């Protein structure tokens, strides 16, 4: 059976019909939040960044939130294949000490351990990421406002309750509680329009690389917020997936295509080539591109919009997923499912990661001999 499913927005599908899918056509690669689910994307990452895109010369914007930010930053290292393999191995083998009488490790302990793992992973190599000749990295974080401006035992839960209720009414209104702050390398303009949600952009540098990446992965109540990131507005920063769970961003805006009439002329995929927005290639773990973490239960927000018209999305087949350990993708609940059986969890996650090699194999075969019958509507 097929493991890989290929979905495309209408503009992307027409482009593939006319020209096929060529690496030089790709201008943006998003990386979604989703924790352990991202493990099944390792083989795709190693092929796309280690082989397929490596043969081209155009600038490519890498946009990531949470584990997706970690993946996209890893793609900027000088040997992405070995770096992605290390990321996979380290992630699978991670474990957190649970003190007697506790059901889960404290948020402070998880943050401390995770912060050290980032220092170990990128130690001495941050400039490789920041100075990559082609890749422009954009790390998405969520900055608290008002009640959420500082992490606090009482104000933070109340603030997130307010954000949840406000978001249920209107996603854009949640900007009263949380704003999207994107840390970008190379002084690059954002590869998406920002009229959808309250947004700030900050220059990514050596001083804020680790704090912003840790913030992008800091799930509220499971990890501590990162406060006062250098070069950014003061306050508490949390997981980028809160505002942008699957990065359902306006990649297809006419503003980005260079027809803004000066309104937002800097919103181009590359300042050198404003008239060529190109394709968005999205290795993802499901078909739906959910806007924010608080939208997970709001099914009416899970459908594709015109934002994704130029997107090609790669995802595992739901039937294939049922053949993985426990009949599902790895997820955070496995920490509870396996409890102290750390070897059992490691084996299950390793098995899922190994099986996902089929996704990369099928993509390579399809690229050699494209079959439009396999390209479904996003």
C-alpha positions in Angstrom: 0.0 0.0 0.0 1.0 3.6 -0.4 2.3 5.3 2.7 2.6 8.8 1.2 -0.3 11.1 0.1 0.3 14.2 -1.9 -2.1 17.2 -1.6 -2.0 20.5 -3.5 -3.8 23.8 -3.6 -5.3 24.8 -6.9 -2.4 26.9 -8.1 0.1 24.3 -7.0 -1.8 21.5 -8.7 -1.9 23.5 -12.0 1.8 24.2 -11.7 2.6 20.5 -11.2 0.3 19.6 -14.1 2.2 22.0 -16.4 5.7 21.7 -15.1 6.0 18.8 -12.7 7.4 19.4 -9.2 10.9 20.8 -9.5 13.1 21.7 -6.5 13.9 25.1 -8.0 10.2 26.0 -7.8 10.1 25.7 -4.0 10.4 29.0 -2.1 9.0 28.1 1.4 9.1 25.0 3.6 7.0 25.1 6.8 7.5 22.9 9.9 4.5 22.4 12.1 4.2 22.1 15.8 3.1 18.6 17.0 5.9 17.2 19.2 6.7 13.5 18.6 4.4 13.4 15.5 7.3 15.1 13.7 9.4 11.9 14.1 7.7 10.4 11.0 9.0 13.3 8.9 12.7 12.6 9.5 13.3 10.6 6.3 11.5 13.2 4.2 13.6 15.9 5.9 16.8 14.1 5.2 15.9 13.6 1.5 14.5 17.0 0.9 17.3 19.0 2.5 20.1 16.6 2.0 19.5 15.7 -1.6 16.6 17.3 -3.5 16.8 21.0 -2.5 20.6 20.8 -2.1 21.0 20.7 -5.8 19.3 24.1 -6.3 20.5 27.7 -5.8 17.4 29.8 -5.0 16.7 31.3 -1.6 14.3 29.2 0.5 12.4 30.4 3.5 12.1 27.9 6.4 9.2 28.7 8.8 8.9 26.7 11.9 7.0 26.5 15.2 7.8 24.3 18.2 9.4 20.9 16.9 9.0 22.4 13.4 11.3 25.3 14.4 13.9 22.8 15.7 13.6 20.8 12.4 14.0 23.9 10.2 16.9 25.2 12.2 18.5 21.8 11.8 18.1 22.0 8.0 20.4 25.1 8.1 23.4 23.1 9.5 26.2 22.2 7.2 25.5 18.5 7.1 21.7 18.3 7.4 21.5 14.5 6.9 23.6 13.7 9.9 22.0 16.6 11.9 18.5 15.3 11.2 19.6 11.8 12.2 20.9 13.1 15.5 17.8 15.1 16.1 15.7 12.0 15.6 17.9 9.9 17.9 18.1 12.5 20.6 14.3 13.1 20.5 13.5 9.4 20.7 15.8 8.8 23.6 14.8 11.8 25.7 13.5 11.1 29.2 12.7 13.3 32.1 13.0 12.3 35.8 9.8 12.2 37.7 10.2 12.8 41.4 8.5 10.4 43.9 4.9 11.4 44.4 4.7 13.2 41.1 2.9 12.0 37.9 5.0 14.1 35.6 8.2 16.1 35.8 8.0 19.7 36.8 7.9 22.4 34.1 11.0 24.0 35.5 12.9 20.7 35.3 11.7 20.0 31.7 12.7 23.6 30.6 16.1 23.2 32.2 16.8 19.9 30.6 15.5 21.0 27.2 17.5 24.2 27.3 20.6 22.2 27.9 19.8 19.8 25.0 19.6 22.8 22.6 22.9 24.1 23.8 24.5 20.7 23.3 22.9 20.3 19.9 23.8 23.7 18.4 26.8 24.4 20.5 29.4 26.3 18.4 27.2 25.9 15.3 24.7 28.8 15.6 26.5 30.8 12.9 26.0 27.9 10.5 22.3 28.5 10.9 22.4 32.2 10.8 24.7 32.5 7.8 23.4 29.7 5.6 23.9 30.9 2.1 20.4 30.0 0.9 18.0 29.3 3.8 16.2 32.1 5.6 15.0 30.8 9.0 11.9 32.1 10.7 11.2 30.9 14.2 7.6 31.4 15.3 6.9 32.2 19.0 3.8 33.3 20.9 4.3 36.4 23.2 1.9 37.0 26.0 0.1 40.3 26.4 -1.7 41.9 29.4 -2.5 39.0 31.9 -0.1 36.8 30.0 2.7 39.3 29.9 4.5 37.5 32.7 4.2 33.9 33.7 2.3 33.7 37.0 0.6 30.9 38.9 -2.8 32.6 38.8 -2.7 35.1 36.0 -1.4 32.6 33.4 -4.2 30.1 33.7 -6.8 33.0 33.7 -5.1 34.5 30.7 -5.1 31.3 28.7 -8.8 30.8 29.6 -9.5 34.3 28.2 -7.5 33.4 25.1 -9.4 30.2 24.6 -12.8 31.9 24.9 -11.8 34.8 22.7 -10.4 32.5 20.1 -13.6 30.5 20.0 -15.4 33.7 18.9 -12.8 34.9 16.4 -9.2 33.8 15.9 -7.9 37.2 15.1 -9.4 38.5 18.4 -7.1 36.2 20.3 -4.4 38.8 19.5 -5.5 40.7 22.6 -4.0 37.9 24.7 -1.1 36.5 22.5 0.8 37.9 19.5 2.9 36.1 16.9 6.5 37.1 17.1 8.8 35.7 14.4 12.6 35.7 14.7 14.1 35.9 11.2 17.6 35.4 9.9 19.4 37.4 7.2 17.1 40.4 7.7 14.6 38.5 5.4 11.1 39.7 4.9 8.4 37.3 6.0 7.3 34.8 3.3 3.6 35.3 4.2 1.2 38.2 4.7 0.4 39.2 8.3 -3.0 40.8 8.1 -4.5 37.6 9.5 -3.2 38.0 13.0 -1.3 40.4 15.2 2.4 39.9 14.3 5.9 41.3 15.1 9.2 40.4 13.4 12.6 40.4 15.2 16.1 39.9 13.8 17.4 36.5 14.7 21.0 36.6 16.0 23.5 34.7 18.1 22.1 36.2 21.4 18.5 35.3 20.8 18.8 32.1 18.8 18.6 29.6 21.7 16.0 31.6 23.7 13.7 32.0 20.7 14.0 28.4 19.7 13.4 27.2 23.3 10.4 29.6 23.5 9.0 28.2 20.3 9.0 24.8 21.9 7.7 25.9 25.4 4.3 24.3 25.8 2.4 26.3 28.5 2.3 24.5 31.9 4.5 21.7 30.6 7.6 24.0 30.2 8.3 27.5 31.6 7.9 30.5 29.5 11.1 32.2 28.2 11.1 35.8 29.4 12.7 38.9 27.8 14.4 37.5 24.8 17.3 39.7 23.7 16.4 42.1 20.9 12.6 41.4 21.3 9.8 43.2 23.1 9.9 42.3 26.9 7.5 39.7 28.2 6.8 36.0 28.3 7.2 33.8 25.2 5.6 30.4 24.7 5.2 27.7 22.1 4.8 29.1 18.5 2.1 26.5 18.0 -0.3 28.4 20.2 -0.8 31.1 17.6 0.3 29.0 14.6 -0.1 25.3 15.3 0.3 24.1 11.7 1.3 27.4 10.1 -1.9 28.1 8.2 -0.4 31.3 6.9 -1.2 33.5 3.9 1.6 32.2 1.6 -0.5 33.0 -1.5 -1.4 36.6 -0.8 -1.3 39.0 -3.8 1.0 41.1 -1.6 3.6 38.4 -1.6 3.3 38.0 -5.4 4.6 41.6 -5.8 1.3 43.3 -6.7 0.8 45.2 -3.5 1.1 48.6 -5.0 3.6 49.5 -2.3 1.2 48.6 0.6 3.4 45.9 1.9 6.1 45.6 -0.8 8.5 44.0 1.7 6.3 40.9 1.9 8.0 38.9 -0.8 9.4 35.4 -0.8 12.7 37.0 -1.6 13.6 40.6 -2.0 15.7 39.8 -5.0 12.8 38.2 -6.9 9.5 39.8 -5.7 7.6 38.5 -8.8 8.2 34.8 -8.1 6.4 33.6 -5.1 7.0 29.9 -6.0 5.6 26.9 -4.2 5.3 26.0 -0.6 6.4 22.5 0.1 5.0 21.2 3.3 6.1 17.9 4.8 3.3 17.4 7.4 1.9 14.6 9.5 -1.7 15.0 8.4 -3.8 16.6 5.6 -5.5 19.3 7.8 -3.5 22.6 8.3 -5.0 23.7 11.7 -4.4 27.5 12.3 -3.7 27.6 16.1 -3.4 25.1 18.9 -6.6 26.3 20.4 -8.3 25.5 17.1 -7.7 21.8 17.4 -11.3 21.1 18.5 -12.8 23.7 16.2 -13.3 21.5 13.2 -14.7 24.3 11.0 -11.3 25.9 11.0 -9.5 22.8 9.7 -10.3 23.2 6.0 -8.0 24.7 3.4 -8.3 28.4 2.5 -6.9 30.5 -0.3 -3.9 31.0 1.9 -2.7 27.6 0.8 -3.4 27.8 -3.0 0.3 27.5 -3.8 1.0 24.7 -1.3 2.1 21.1 -1.9 1.6 19.1 1.2 3.1 15.6 1.9 1.5 13.5 4.6 1.3 9.9 5.7 -1.8 7.9 4.6 -4.2 7.5 7.6 -4.5 3.8 6.8 -0.7 3.4 6.8 -0.6 5.1 10.2 -2.8 2.4 11.7 0.1 -0.1 11.0 2.5 1.8 13.2 2.9 0.8 16.9 -0.3 1.4 18.8 -2.0 2.2 15.5 -1.1 5.9 15.6 1.7 8.5 15.2 4.0 9.0 18.2 2.6 11.6 20.5 3.2 13.2 23.9 0.6 10.9 25.5 3.1 8.1 25.0 5.1 9.5 28.0 2.0 8.6 30.1 1.1 5.4 28.2 4.6 3.9 28.7 5.3 5.5 32.1 8.5 4.1 33.5 8.8 1.7 30.5 11.2 4.0 28.7 12.7 1.2 26.6 9.2 0.4 25.4 8.5 3.9 24.3 11.9 4.2 22.6 11.2 1.0 20.7 7.8 2.1 19.6 9.0 5.6 18.4 12.1 4.1 16.7 9.9 1.6 14.9 7.6 4.4 13.6 10.6 6.5 12.5 12.1 3.6 10.7 8.8 2.7 8.9 8.5 6.3 7.7 11.4 5.7 5.4 8.7 4.5 3.0 7.4 8.1 2.8 10.7 9.3 1.4 11.1 6.4 -0.9 7.7 7.0 -2.4 8.4 10.7 -2.9 11.6 10.0 -4.7 9.8 7.5 -7.0 7.0 9.9 -7.7 9.4 12.8 -8.5 11.0 10.6 -11.1 7.7 9.6 -12.7 5.0 12.1 -11.5 1.4 10.7 -11.5 -1.2 13.4 -11.3 -3.7 10.7 -10.1 -1.8 10.7 -6.8 -2.1 14.5 -6.3 -5.3 15.2 -4.3 -7.0 18.5 -3.5 -5.8 20.1 -0.3 
